[in-house]
Amino acid sequence: MTYELRIERLFDAPPDLVFDTLVDPDAQSEIFSNGPPGYSLLESNIDLRVGGTWTVVFGPAEGEPDRLTYLFTEIDRPHSLVADLSMFVGEWGRTVDSTVAFTFEEQDGKTLVTLVQSGFESEEVRDSYLSGAPGYLDSLQKAVSSRVRGQTKYRS
C-alpha cells in the first residue's frame, strides 16, 4: 500500500503564467522562501524536458540540507507536469521517493492547481509532507501574484 497527498489552490492567473512561474529559475528563491526559520534556497538547476532533471537544494546555513531531485516524466505546458521525486531529507538522514504531479486547470480566467504526491511508504511519512507542501503552494501563489502585479523581474 502507498499513501497519497493531494492539495488544491485556485490562482488568480492563467495556467501558462502559473506553469511558467513554477519552473522559472528566477522564481525559485521566492517559492522556497516559506521553509522553516533559517532555511533558504541553496541551489536550483532545471533541465525542463522529459527525461531532464531538476535539482533543488535548500536548508539551513549549517547542517545537512534537503536535496530534491525531480526526473521529469511528463511535460504538457500549461496543463500538467509530472516527475519522479527523490528527496534526501537532511533532518532524517535518508531519502524519500515519490511521484509528483501538478495539473493546471483553467477556470474562468483563473487556474486550479492540483498537486498530487503519491508513493509514500507510510501514512507517517506522507503526513510529514503536510507541513511543507501547502506552504510551497502558498509561496508559488505569492510569486504568481507578484508577476500578475508586474512587481517582479522574473522572465515571462
FIMI-420536 format. One record per residue (C-alpha): residue number from 1; x, y, z; residue in three letters. Coordinates in nm, 2 decimals, m for minus. Each point is the difference from the previous one (the first is absolute). Example, Ala and Ser with C-alpha at 12.3 -4.5 7.8 and 13.67 -1.06 7.14 Angstrom:
2
+-------+--------+--------+--------+------+
| lumba |     xx |     yy |     zz | tiza |
+-------+--------+--------+--------+------+
|     1 |   1.23 |  m0.45 |   0.78 |  ALA |
|     2 |   0.14 |   0.34 |  m0.07 |  SER |
+-------+--------+--------+--------+------+
# end
This chain:
156
+-------+--------+--------+--------+------+
| lumba |     xx |     yy |     zz | tiza |
+-------+--------+--------+--------+------+
|     1 |   0.00 |   0.00 |   0.00 |  MET |
|     2 |   0.12 |   0.35 |  m0.08 |  THR |
|     3 |  m0.13 |   0.33 |   0.13 |  TYR |
|     4 |  m0.09 |   0.32 |  m0.19 |  GLU |
|     5 |  m0.01 |   0.37 |   0.08 |  LEU |
|     6 |  m0.24 |   0.22 |  m0.20 |  ARG |
|     7 |  m0.02 |   0.38 |   0.03 |  ILE |
|     8 |  m0.19 |   0.25 |  m0.22 |  GLU |
|     9 |   0.03 |   0.38 |  m0.03 |  ARG |
|    10 |  m0.18 |   0.25 |  m0.22 |  LEU |
|    11 |   0.24 |   0.25 |  m0.16 |  PHE |
|    12 |  m0.12 |   0.34 |  m0.14 |  ASP |
|    13 |   0.21 |  m0.04 |  m0.31 |  ALA |
|    14 |  m0.01 |  m0.20 |  m0.33 |  PRO |
|    15 |   0.15 |  m0.36 |  m0.01 |  PRO |
|    16 |   0.29 |   0.10 |  m0.22 |  ASP |
|    17 |   0.12 |   0.26 |   0.25 |  LEU |
|    18 |  m0.04 |  m0.23 |   0.30 |  VAL |
|    19 |   0.18 |  m0.29 |  m0.18 |  PHE |
|    20 |   0.28 |   0.24 |  m0.11 |  ASP |
|    21 |   0.05 |   0.14 |   0.35 |  THR |
|    22 |   0.02 |  m0.35 |   0.15 |  LEU |
|    23 |   0.30 |  m0.09 |  m0.23 |  VAL |
|    24 |   0.16 |   0.34 |  m0.03 |  ASP |
|    25 |   0.35 |  m0.01 |   0.15 |  PRO |
|    26 |  m0.03 |   0.37 |   0.10 |  ASP |
|    27 |  m0.31 |  m0.07 |   0.21 |  ALA |
|    28 |   0.14 |  m0.28 |   0.21 |  GLN |
|    29 |   0.14 |   0.21 |   0.28 |  SER |
|    30 |  m0.34 |   0.15 |   0.06 |  GLU |
|    31 |  m0.18 |  m0.34 |  m0.04 |  ILE |
|    32 |   0.23 |  m0.17 |   0.25 |  PHE |
|    33 |  m0.02 |   0.29 |   0.25 |  SER |
|    34 |  m0.27 |  m0.16 |   0.21 |  ASN |
|    35 |   0.23 |  m0.26 |   0.17 |  GLY |
|    36 |   0.09 |  m0.03 |   0.36 |  PRO |
|    37 |   0.17 |   0.30 |   0.16 |  PRO |
|    38 |   0.37 |   0.02 |  m0.11 |  GLY |
|    39 |  m0.07 |  m0.21 |  m0.32 |  TYR |
|    40 |   0.07 |   0.15 |  m0.34 |  SER |
|    41 |   0.05 |  m0.12 |  m0.36 |  LEU |
|    42 |   0.36 |  m0.10 |  m0.06 |  LEU |
|    43 |  m0.02 |  m0.14 |  m0.35 |  GLU |
|    44 |  m0.26 |  m0.05 |  m0.28 |  SER |
|    45 |   0.09 |  m0.14 |  m0.34 |  ASN |
|    46 |  m0.27 |  m0.10 |  m0.25 |  ILE |
|    47 |   0.01 |  m0.18 |  m0.33 |  ASP |
|    48 |  m0.37 |   0.03 |  m0.10 |  LEU |
|    49 |  m0.05 |  m0.29 |  m0.24 |  ARG |
|    50 |  m0.13 |  m0.36 |   0.03 |  VAL |
|    51 |   0.30 |  m0.19 |   0.14 |  GLY |
|    52 |   0.15 |   0.32 |   0.13 |  GLY |
|    53 |   0.07 |   0.07 |   0.37 |  THR |
|    54 |  m0.06 |   0.28 |   0.24 |  TRP |
|    55 |   0.22 |   0.01 |   0.31 |  THR |
|    56 |  m0.10 |   0.22 |   0.29 |  VAL |
|    57 |   0.21 |   0.03 |   0.32 |  VAL |
|    58 |  m0.13 |   0.20 |   0.29 |  PHE |
|    59 |   0.06 |   0.00 |   0.37 |  GLY |
|    60 |   0.18 |   0.17 |   0.29 |  PRO |
|    61 |   0.33 |   0.19 |  m0.04 |  ALA |
|    62 |   0.15 |  m0.27 |   0.22 |  GLU |
|    63 |  m0.09 |  m0.37 |   0.01 |  GLY |
|    64 |  m0.13 |  m0.24 |  m0.26 |  GLU |
|    65 |  m0.22 |   0.16 |  m0.27 |  PRO |
|    66 |  m0.29 |  m0.17 |  m0.17 |  ASP |
|    67 |   0.06 |  m0.10 |  m0.36 |  ARG |
|    68 |  m0.29 |  m0.05 |  m0.25 |  LEU |
|    69 |   0.07 |  m0.17 |  m0.33 |  THR |
|    70 |  m0.29 |  m0.01 |  m0.24 |  TYR |
|    71 |   0.01 |  m0.21 |  m0.32 |  LEU |
|    72 |  m0.26 |   0.13 |  m0.24 |  PHE |
|    73 |  m0.22 |  m0.27 |  m0.15 |  THR |
|    74 |  m0.28 |   0.23 |  m0.15 |  GLU |
|    75 |   0.00 |   0.36 |  m0.10 |  ILE |
|    76 |  m0.31 |   0.14 |  m0.16 |  ASP |
|    77 |   0.03 |   0.38 |   0.03 |  ARG |
|    78 |  m0.22 |   0.15 |   0.14 |  PRO |
|    79 |  m0.22 |  m0.30 |   0.10 |  HIS |
|    80 |   0.22 |  m0.24 |   0.20 |  SER |
|    81 |   0.34 |  m0.07 |   0.13 |  LEU |
|    82 |   0.09 |  m0.34 |   0.14 |  VAL |
|    83 |   0.33 |  m0.12 |   0.15 |  ALA |
|    84 |   0.15 |  m0.28 |   0.21 |  ASP |
|    85 |   0.14 |   0.17 |   0.31 |  LEU |
|    86 |   0.29 |  m0.12 |   0.22 |  SER |
|    87 |   0.03 |   0.22 |   0.30 |  MET |
|    88 |   0.28 |  m0.03 |   0.25 |  PHE |
|    89 |  m0.13 |   0.14 |   0.33 |  VAL |
|    90 |   0.30 |   0.13 |   0.19 |  GLY |
|    91 |  m0.18 |  m0.01 |   0.34 |  GLU |
|    92 |  m0.08 |  m0.37 |  m0.05 |  TRP |
|    93 |   0.33 |  m0.09 |  m0.17 |  GLY |
|    94 |  m0.18 |  m0.21 |  m0.27 |  ARG |
|    95 |  m0.18 |   0.03 |  m0.33 |  THR |
|    96 |  m0.37 |  m0.02 |  m0.07 |  VAL |
|    97 |  m0.12 |  m0.09 |  m0.35 |  ASP |
|    98 |  m0.33 |   0.11 |  m0.15 |  SER |
|    99 |  m0.18 |   0.11 |  m0.31 |  THR |
|   100 |  m0.11 |   0.37 |  m0.03 |  VAL |
|   101 |  m0.27 |   0.11 |  m0.24 |  ALA |
|   102 |  m0.11 |   0.35 |  m0.06 |  PHE |
|   103 |  m0.31 |   0.08 |  m0.20 |  THR |
|   104 |  m0.10 |   0.35 |  m0.11 |  PHE |
|   105 |  m0.37 |   0.03 |  m0.09 |  GLU |
|   106 |  m0.14 |   0.32 |  m0.14 |  GLU |
|   107 |  m0.32 |   0.12 |   0.18 |  GLN |
|   108 |  m0.15 |   0.33 |  m0.11 |  ASP |
|   109 |   0.34 |   0.17 |  m0.05 |  GLY |
|   110 |   0.15 |  m0.15 |   0.31 |  LYS |
|   111 |   0.19 |  m0.32 |   0.05 |  THR |
|   112 |  m0.08 |  m0.29 |   0.23 |  LEU |
|   113 |   0.34 |  m0.15 |   0.09 |  VAL |
|   114 |  m0.01 |  m0.36 |   0.13 |  THR |
|   115 |   0.31 |  m0.16 |   0.16 |  LEU |
|   116 |  m0.02 |  m0.37 |   0.04 |  VAL |
|   117 |   0.30 |  m0.17 |   0.16 |  GLN |
|   118 |  m0.02 |  m0.37 |   0.02 |  SER |
|   119 |   0.20 |  m0.31 |   0.08 |  GLY |
|   120 |   0.08 |   0.08 |   0.37 |  PHE |
|   121 |   0.09 |  m0.31 |   0.19 |  GLU |
|   122 |  m0.20 |   0.08 |   0.31 |  SER |
|   123 |  m0.27 |   0.23 |   0.13 |  GLU |
|   124 |   0.25 |   0.16 |   0.23 |  GLU |
|   125 |   0.24 |   0.10 |  m0.28 |  VAL |
|   126 |  m0.29 |   0.13 |  m0.21 |  ARG |
|   127 |  m0.12 |   0.21 |   0.30 |  ASP |
|   128 |   0.34 |   0.15 |   0.06 |  SER |
|   129 |  m0.02 |   0.15 |  m0.35 |  TYR |
|   130 |  m0.32 |   0.18 |   0.11 |  LEU |
|   131 |   0.21 |   0.25 |   0.18 |  SER |
|   132 |   0.19 |   0.10 |  m0.32 |  GLY |
|   133 |  m0.22 |  m0.06 |  m0.31 |  ALA |
|   134 |  m0.28 |   0.25 |   0.08 |  PRO |
|   135 |   0.26 |   0.27 |   0.08 |  GLY |
|   136 |   0.17 |  m0.08 |  m0.33 |  TYR |
|   137 |  m0.32 |   0.07 |  m0.19 |  LEU |
|   138 |  m0.07 |   0.31 |   0.21 |  ASP |
|   139 |   0.35 |   0.13 |  m0.10 |  SER |
|   140 |  m0.06 |  m0.09 |  m0.36 |  LEU |
|   141 |  m0.33 |   0.20 |   0.02 |  GLN |
|   142 |   0.19 |   0.30 |   0.14 |  LYS |
|   143 |   0.25 |  m0.02 |  m0.29 |  ALA |
|   144 |  m0.28 |  m0.02 |  m0.26 |  VAL |
|   145 |  m0.18 |   0.29 |   0.16 |  SER |
|   146 |   0.32 |   0.21 |  m0.01 |  SER |
|   147 |   0.03 |  m0.08 |  m0.38 |  ARG |
|   148 |  m0.37 |   0.10 |  m0.05 |  VAL |
|   149 |   0.06 |   0.33 |   0.17 |  ARG |
|   150 |   0.32 |   0.05 |  m0.21 |  GLY |
|   151 |   0.21 |   0.04 |   0.31 |  GLN |
|   152 |   0.27 |  m0.25 |  m0.08 |  THR |
|   153 |   0.29 |  m0.03 |  m0.24 |  LYS |
|   154 |  m0.08 |  m0.36 |  m0.08 |  TYR |
|   155 |   0.01 |  m0.12 |  m0.36 |  ARG |
|   156 |  m0.33 |  m0.04 |  m0.17 |  SER |
+-------+--------+--------+--------+------+
# end
